[in-house]
Amino acid sequence: MRYLLAVLFCSAIAFGQSPSPPPGGWDSAFAVASVGGVPVGYYRGTVLSSDQAFPRVRARLQGLVWKGKDFHDDGTFTNAWLGGLRASSAGTWVGPSVTDGQPALLVRYPRRFQAFGRDYDELRELTPGVWLGRRYDATSGRPKNWFLLEAK
């Protein structure tokens, strides 16, 4: 199941389209994924959907400026932005997901980042080199969006 989901996602991205949610939605894909290994290197990002007003528009706009994450071998990463800008570094660790209590790769952004200081991410690997992520508002616990990271 994980392999099939990864093939569908990567095929859609290769043709310049955001993948459609699988049966059961992104939650079901996240539930069958696992932590696997810790990512190292650059991973191209795709915003899959937003949980806020005007979800398609927001996902597209977010995807125009956010380009992915560059994971370092010391357990940190830096976000990649439009124009090659690298900013918003943070640490990662494995811990329980708020979704189901199962292990996930967790990211908590430092409060000093105005845009992300109230956010945290949870990631799981669908297949080697393909990670599905969920962003949450750390203050309210509300989900903000789903994103995909693909090794490059």
Buried (B, 14 or more C-beta within 10 A) or exposed (E): EBEEBBEBBBEBBEEEEBBEBBEEEBBBBBBBBEBBEEBBEBBBBBBBBBBBEEEEEBBEEBBEEBBBBBBBEEBEBBBBBEEEEBEBBBBBEEBEBBBEEEBBBBBBBEEEBEEBBBBBBBBBBBBEBBBBBBBBBBEEEEBBBBBBBBBE
